[in-house]
């Protein structure tokens, strides 16, 4: 058994960044809309700290010092870089941060106004920033609206093709009770930039540690 002591991490669990050798920690987990409410009611907004851990070199990386009013959410990995959203309630702004373990770069910034802050996310590839509460409103790298049903979630994109997961329930009886013929299943849907369905088939989507996405 190979046991290593690692310094610099926070004293709780790490989460894996899909498709990479990296893990991350965020000092406090807040939905961005919760943070806005903290400010609205005059409560403290100390900000959060985000750390990255390389599982091959055992190095710990901290791109920013903790700053009051600045919060981060779950990162993703694409093309050798880490990307994550920064919410700055001091400036009322949302940014996308690109991090290569040496330098940070703000590649996109927009006002929070009009965003459903509990429903913003990044997907790949290319890196795409969207608000998915109702339709998928995309703000980066281009402005698009991908129409979707409430049972559909955008999982990733491949250039101009958007891959969604849709869930179905069949055989529900009155009051939502599962009948004898109840069936739950998911489908993979591919849509183009105009929300037209290119294909739909039963199955799931999974991203492997090496970044390969399998559709099954």
C-alpha positions as CSV (number, residue, x, y, z in Angstrom):
1,X,0.0,0.0,0.0
2,X,1.3,3.4,-1.0
3,X,0.3,6.2,1.4
4,X,1.3,9.8,0.8
5,X,0.8,12.9,3.0
6,X,-0.4,15.9,1.0
7,X,-0.2,19.4,2.4
8,X,-2.4,22.3,1.5
9,X,-5.8,20.7,1.1
10,X,-8.9,21.6,3.2
11,X,-10.0,19.0,5.8
12,X,-12.9,17.5,3.9
13,X,-13.5,15.4,0.8
14,X,-12.4,16.1,-2.8
15,X,-14.5,15.9,-5.9
16,X,-13.3,14.6,-9.3
17,X,-13.1,16.8,-12.3
18,X,-14.5,14.5,-15.0
19,X,-12.2,13.7,-17.9
20,X,-9.0,14.7,-16.0
21,X,-6.5,13.7,-13.4
22,X,-7.6,16.6,-11.2
23,X,-9.8,16.9,-8.1
24,X,-11.1,20.1,-6.6
25,X,-12.3,21.5,-3.3
26,X,-14.5,24.6,-2.7
27,X,-14.5,25.9,0.9
28,X,-18.2,26.5,1.0
29,X,-20.9,25.3,-1.3
30,X,-23.5,27.9,-2.1
31,X,-25.8,28.2,-5.1
32,X,-25.1,31.6,-6.6
33,X,-28.7,32.7,-6.0
34,X,-28.3,31.9,-2.3
35,X,-25.3,34.2,-2.2
36,X,-27.4,37.0,-3.7
37,X,-29.9,36.5,-0.9
38,X,-27.2,36.7,1.7
39,X,-26.2,40.1,0.4
40,X,-29.9,41.1,0.1
41,X,-30.6,40.5,3.7
42,X,-27.4,42.1,4.9
43,X,-25.6,38.8,5.9
44,X,-21.9,38.1,5.6
45,X,-20.6,37.1,2.2
46,X,-17.0,36.0,3.0
47,X,-16.5,34.4,-0.4
48,X,-15.0,31.0,-1.1
49,X,-11.7,29.4,-1.9
50,X,-11.1,26.9,-4.7
51,X,-8.3,24.4,-4.7
52,X,-7.1,21.9,-7.3
53,X,-5.2,18.6,-6.6
54,X,-3.2,16.7,-9.3
55,X,-3.6,13.0,-8.5
56,X,-0.4,12.1,-10.4
57,X,2.1,14.7,-9.0
58,X,0.2,15.2,-5.7
59,X,0.6,19.0,-6.1
60,X,-2.1,21.4,-4.8
61,X,-2.9,24.5,-6.7
62,X,-4.7,27.7,-5.5
63,X,-5.5,30.1,-8.3
64,X,-6.9,32.9,-6.1
65,X,-6.9,34.1,-2.5
66,X,-10.2,34.1,-0.8
67,X,-11.9,37.5,-1.4
68,X,-15.1,38.7,0.2
69,X,-18.1,38.5,-2.2
70,X,-16.5,36.2,-4.7
71,X,-17.8,32.7,-5.2
72,X,-16.9,29.7,-7.5
73,X,-18.7,26.6,-8.7
74,X,-17.9,23.2,-10.1
75,X,-15.0,23.2,-12.6
76,X,-14.8,21.3,-15.9
77,X,-11.7,20.2,-17.9
78,X,-11.2,20.7,-21.6
79,X,-8.2,20.9,-24.0
80,X,-5.7,20.7,-21.1
81,X,-7.2,23.6,-19.1
82,X,-9.6,23.9,-16.1
83,X,-12.6,26.2,-16.5
84,X,-15.0,27.4,-13.8
85,X,-17.5,30.2,-13.1
86,X,-16.8,33.1,-10.8
87,X,-19.7,35.0,-9.3
88,X,-18.6,38.5,-8.1
89,X,-21.5,40.0,-6.1
90,X,-19.3,43.1,-5.5
91,X,-19.5,43.9,-9.2
92,X,-22.8,42.0,-9.9
93,X,-20.9,40.0,-12.6
94,X,-20.5,36.4,-13.7
95,X,-17.2,35.4,-15.3
96,X,-15.6,32.3,-16.9
97,X,-12.1,31.6,-15.6
98,X,-9.6,29.6,-17.6
99,X,-6.8,28.1,-15.5
100,X,-3.7,26.2,-16.8
101,X,-2.2,25.7,-13.3
102,X,0.1,28.7,-13.8
103,X,-2.1,31.6,-15.0
104,X,-5.8,32.5,-14.8
105,X,-7.6,34.2,-17.6
106,X,-11.1,35.7,-17.6
107,X,-12.4,34.7,-21.0
108,X,-16.0,35.9,-20.6
109,X,-17.9,38.3,-18.3
110,X,-21.5,39.5,-18.2
111,X,-23.9,41.1,-15.6
112,X,-25.8,38.8,-13.3
113,X,-29.1,40.6,-14.2
114,X,-31.5,38.4,-16.0
115,X,-29.7,35.1,-15.2
116,X,-31.3,32.3,-13.2
117,X,-28.2,32.0,-11.0
118,X,-29.2,28.6,-9.6
119,X,-29.3,27.2,-13.1
120,X,-26.1,28.4,-14.8
121,X,-23.4,26.0,-15.8
122,X,-20.5,25.2,-18.2
123,X,-20.4,22.4,-20.7
124,X,-18.0,21.3,-23.4
125,X,-16.8,21.3,-26.1
126,X,-16.1,24.1,-27.0
127,X,-16.5,25.6,-23.5
128,X,-20.1,26.8,-23.4
129,X,-21.8,29.0,-20.7
130,X,-25.6,28.5,-20.4
131,X,-28.6,29.2,-18.2
132,X,-30.8,26.1,-18.4
133,X,-33.8,26.8,-16.1
134,X,-36.3,26.8,-18.9
135,X,-34.8,26.8,-22.4
136,X,-31.1,26.5,-22.7
137,X,-30.0,30.1,-23.1
138,X,-26.4,30.1,-24.3
139,X,-24.3,33.3,-23.7
140,X,-20.8,32.0,-24.6
141,X,-19.1,31.3,-27.0
142,X,-22.1,32.6,-29.0
143,X,-25.6,33.7,-28.2
144,X,-28.1,30.9,-28.9
145,X,-31.3,29.4,-27.5
146,X,-31.7,25.7,-27.6
147,X,-35.3,24.7,-27.0
148,X,-35.9,21.8,-24.7
149,X,-38.5,20.1,-22.6
150,X,-38.4,20.1,-18.8
151,X,-37.3,16.5,-18.9
152,X,-34.3,17.2,-21.1
153,X,-30.8,18.3,-19.9
154,X,-27.9,19.3,-22.1
155,X,-24.9,17.2,-21.2
156,X,-22.3,18.3,-23.7
157,X,-21.8,19.7,-27.2
158,X,-19.7,18.5,-30.1
159,X,-19.2,21.6,-32.2
160,X,-22.6,22.6,-33.5
161,X,-24.3,19.4,-32.2
162,X,-25.9,19.5,-28.7
163,X,-26.3,16.2,-26.8
164,X,-29.1,16.0,-24.4
165,X,-30.4,13.4,-22.0
166,X,-34.2,13.0,-21.7
167,X,-36.0,10.9,-19.1
168,X,-39.4,9.1,-19.6
169,X,-41.8,7.5,-17.2
170,X,-44.5,5.2,-18.6
171,X,-47.2,3.3,-16.7
172,X,-47.9,5.8,-14.0
173,X,-51.4,5.5,-12.5
174,X,-53.5,8.1,-10.7
175,X,-51.7,10.0,-8.0
176,X,-48.3,9.2,-9.6
177,X,-48.4,5.6,-8.4
178,X,-46.2,3.2,-10.4
179,X,-48.4,0.6,-12.1
180,X,-47.6,-3.0,-13.0
181,X,-46.3,-1.8,-16.4
182,X,-44.3,1.1,-15.1
183,X,-41.1,1.8,-17.0
184,X,-38.4,4.5,-16.5
185,X,-35.8,5.0,-19.2
186,X,-33.6,7.7,-20.8
187,X,-32.8,8.6,-24.3
188,X,-29.9,10.4,-25.9
189,X,-31.0,13.3,-28.2
190,X,-28.8,15.3,-30.6
191,X,-30.0,18.7,-31.6
192,X,-28.6,21.3,-34.0
193,X,-28.1,25.0,-33.2
194,X,-31.7,25.6,-34.3
195,X,-33.1,23.1,-31.8
196,X,-33.9,20.6,-34.6
197,X,-33.7,17.0,-33.5
198,X,-31.1,15.1,-35.5
199,X,-31.5,11.8,-33.7
200,X,-32.9,10.2,-30.5
201,X,-32.2,6.7,-29.2
202,X,-32.5,5.0,-25.8
203,X,-29.4,4.9,-23.6
204,X,-27.2,6.9,-21.4
205,X,-24.0,9.1,-21.5
206,X,-20.9,8.7,-19.4
207,X,-17.6,10.6,-19.5
208,X,-14.5,8.4,-18.7
209,X,-11.5,9.5,-16.7
210,X,-9.5,10.1,-20.0
211,X,-12.2,12.5,-21.3
212,X,-13.7,9.9,-23.7
213,X,-17.5,10.2,-23.7
214,X,-19.4,7.0,-24.3
215,X,-23.0,6.8,-25.4
216,X,-24.7,3.5,-24.6
